[in-house]
């Protein structure tokens, strides 16, 4: 239920749906930073009613559901505990019907206040997660890091069975870790954050002292051939299926290169204006959507151009699989979604576009090992 991404024009029949932010009002606003504990959290619908609200608080690489309830009249949701936690990221997913009975979905995030002179790292993936073989450990810091070597030394990523894992900085507030090759299935990865009292910039000290782990599940790597309009899905090296796809049209080609599944959404809204296009499309209910880049590349179900997969590239840069309105596990898109994990690899070849940047999503596998290792700060 994410307000983002690229896709093929919907060419929807009838009046366009209302903007989700007009149907579902969420406070604090999407993207707000440094929210104070007493600011409160509310989800409301001026007209219509809420169907569902899910709120998750993320702290120290762990997710905690935020209990709350919808009012009897269906117009408002509030948490049971009105006080927000410090140094946390909140994610809100809400689904509602407007006054005309049309369904809308919103996905928003905001972060709460980190005390003065402190910094934290938001960690991907989640603690105790089971992930695909391409998962990259990524830390996004709440403050720019001047003393990168000291911070890097305070983060240790180890694997069992053992494999060399090396860091790479992207700018002053992102630090990623990966091995030379994809993780072996069954590997248990441990991330030790020893950031508490580490000075990252003058007078700015770390807050966290935390250990968490995740497990690498089976290996699934899928190869999208944009010229052949196919995707080969391989599980532990064996070919599971060859699926027809549609990729980016000539004017809006799909990135080449290795991309990693970052998020999974059974349904989401895709609006061209959120990714720098005009008003070419606005699809309120895209099914089976796997997010691949920060810039808005998805692999998703496509019900509005059913004859395109396997024959022609018509999207605005995404990879589309045949689906039906409302989604179905019996379609190629539903079949693939049900067999996917966050951390799975989607590699695109034979597209008339550049290779996706290493810092666009979890694109670090597109960088050679020597270049990757050179991006560390601690030597």
Order of alpha helices (4+ residues) and beta strands (2+ residues): alpha-beta-beta-beta-beta-beta-beta-beta-beta-beta-beta-beta-beta-alpha-beta-beta-beta-beta-beta-beta-beta-beta-beta-beta-beta-beta-beta-beta-beta-alpha-beta-alpha
